[in-house]
Amino acid sequence: MIGRLHHVVIDCPDPAALAAFYSELLGLPITYRSDDWVVIAKNDTTSGVAFQHAPNHQPPEWPNPDRPQQFHLDVMVDDLAAAEPRVISLGARPLTGGDNVYADPAGHPFCLIPRPAWAPPIDQTTRHLRSATPQSP
């Protein structure tokens, strides 16, 4: 092994706003914040997802190959029908050209996928993460 994954870094026009979106979507707290860099992770000593300011960010256009995805996340959910209105209320918008494909507030596509049988229920995982995460005053 040469290294270990530290953060997945996503370029965006507003790191704080996009981090807040994914913090709610994935149940991960914001663990670091500066003017141009925000991180969400299980806690401040684990790897996570970082959002980096990109002043001239050009969002992808799904499914246009001239403006490809750049990245996308598969987010597992227990109930697709219940998850859709929740992600839309956070600022996501549905995209055409695939099932359960959405754009985050900065235009990055992500997919909601049914939780595989091998994975624990999302509610149990979220409860475990919340109880293991120190609460801020």
Secondary structure, DSSP 8 states (H G I E B T S, - for coil): ------EEEEEES-HHHHHHHHHHHHT--EEEE-SSEEEEESSTTS-EEEEEE-TT-----TT-TTS--S--EEEEES-HHHHHHHHHHHT-EE-SSSTTEEE-TTS-EEEEEE--TTS--HHHHHHHHHHHS----
